[in-house]
């Protein structure tokens, strides 16, 4: 469970939505607990407590003044709202996947190391049905796809559990079934997007694993354009 989910629930997200409707995504807005309480159909004390929890979770910033408080929604707060938005999109638009575009880029070599660790490899074989090539295909997403990436939060992934080897702890991850398509029509359909569990950092970078080396299978070089079709786990 993430730190945010420990203090923020649906009631706090309802307050966050109202702040966004008032313009708090673009700039600071003046908020009075009495006005917010009326709109939430709650007491002043309850409205104040919800603002405090949003602040504690890092979803808003606040400056308290004599006749109210100036409130702005942070990047983390915007991300939480996007998650809610994508859930509703999935309900009403029957979404089953998301298409992301970008260009192939070189990695730092960390993917090769982590994928090869036995604690992860055993789970890949059991849950994905294959032993991944020791390395990832890194895709730098377009600005539009960075915004669209939050739609993945509405898809059910394959969980990869964290584990320990006695010396250190390795964190959990999630994998989404994916197909990679090149501009000249080549495609590879047995890949997975892999990402640390419950993170929204480095949203501009997508990492993919597959049984084969994707660069060789698709004839890819740095700066080549690809489209990644991400789907829900079966």
ChimeraX attribute file (.defattr): number of C-alpha atoms within 10 A of each C-alpha:
attribute: neighborCount
match mode: 1-to-1
recipient: residues
	/A:1	7
	/A:2	9
	/A:3	8
	/A:4	17
	/A:5	10
	/A:6	10
	/A:7	14
	/A:8	17
	/A:9	13
	/A:10	10
	/A:11	12
	/A:12	17
	/A:13	18
	/A:14	14
	/A:15	19
	/A:16	25
	/A:17	18
	/A:18	14
	/A:19	22
	/A:20	19
	/A:21	10
	/A:22	15
	/A:23	15
	/A:24	23
	/A:25	20
	/A:26	11
	/A:27	13
	/A:28	19
	/A:29	18
	/A:30	18
	/A:31	20
	/A:32	16
	/A:33	21
	/A:34	16
	/A:35	12
	/A:36	20
	/A:37	18
	/A:38	12
	/A:39	12
	/A:40	16
	/A:41	11
	/A:42	13
	/A:43	14
	/A:44	17
	/A:45	11
	/A:46	16
	/A:47	23
	/A:48	15
	/A:49	14
	/A:50	23
	/A:51	23
	/A:52	17
	/A:53	18
	/A:54	23
	/A:55	19
	/A:56	14
	/A:57	18
	/A:58	15
	/A:59	23
	/A:60	24
	/A:61	20
	/A:62	18
	/A:63	11
	/A:64	12
	/A:65	9
	/A:66	5
	/A:67	10
	/A:68	13
	/A:69	17
	/A:70	17
	/A:71	22
	/A:72	25
	/A:73	26
	/A:74	18
	/A:75	13
	/A:76	16
	/A:77	23
	/A:78	17
	/A:79	16
	/A:80	18
	/A:81	19
	/A:82	18
	/A:83	16
	/A:84	18
	/A:85	15
	/A:86	21
	/A:87	19
	/A:88	14
	/A:89	14
	/A:90	16
	/A:91	11
	/A:92	9
	/A:93	10
	/A:94	9
	/A:95	17
	/A:96	15
	/A:97	19
	/A:98	19
	/A:99	17
	/A:100	21
	/A:101	22
	/A:102	23
	/A:103	19
	/A:104	21
	/A:105	18
	/A:106	13
	/A:107	15
	/A:108	8
	/A:109	11
	/A:110	10
	/A:111	18
	/A:112	16
	/A:113	10
	/A:114	15
	/A:115	20
	/A:116	16
	/A:117	13
	/A:118	11
	/A:119	17
	/A:120	19
	/A:121	18
	/A:122	16
	/A:123	16
	/A:124	20
	/A:125	12
	/A:126	10
	/A:127	13
	/A:128	22
	/A:129	11
	/A:130	16
	/A:131	18
	/A:132	22
	/A:133	15
	/A:134	19
	/A:135	22
	/A:136	26
	/A:137	20
	/A:138	22
	/A:139	26
	/A:140	22
	/A:141	25
	/A:142	15
	/A:143	11
	/A:144	11
	/A:145	19
	/A:146	18
	/A:147	15
	/A:148	17
	/A:149	20
	/A:150	22
	/A:151	23
	/A:152	20
	/A:153	15
	/A:154	21
	/A:155	20
	/A:156	16
	/A:157	21
	/A:158	19
	/A:159	19
	/A:160	23
	/A:161	14
	/A:162	14
	/A:163	13
	/A:164	10
	/A:165	10
	/A:166	6
	/A:167	6
	/A:168	8
	/A:169	10
	/A:170	15
	/A:171	13
	/A:172	15
	/A:173	18
	/A:174	17
	/A:175	26
	/A:176	25
	/A:177	24
	/A:178	25
	/A:179	20
	/A:180	23
	/A:181	18
	/A:182	16
	/A:183	10
	/A:184	9
	/A:185	9
	/A:186	12
	/A:187	17
	/A:188	16
	/A:189	13
	/A:190	16
	/A:191	24
	/A:192	28
	/A:193	23
	/A:194	22
	/A:195	20
	/A:196	15
	/A:197	18
	/A:198	12
	/A:199	10
	/A:200	15
	/A:201	9
	/A:202	10
	/A:203	15
	/A:204	16
	/A:205	18
	/A:206	24
	/A:207	17
	/A:208	24
	/A:209	27
	/A:210	24
	/A:211	15
	/A:212	17
	/A:213	16
	/A:214	20
	/A:215	14
	/A:216	9
	/A:217	11
	/A:218	17
	/A:219	11
	/A:220	17
	/A:221	13
	/A:222	12
	/A:223	13
	/A:224	14
	/A:225	19
	/A:226	24
	/A:227	19
	/A:228	25
	/A:229	20
	/A:230	24
	/A:231	21
	/A:232	18
	/A:233	17
	/A:234	8
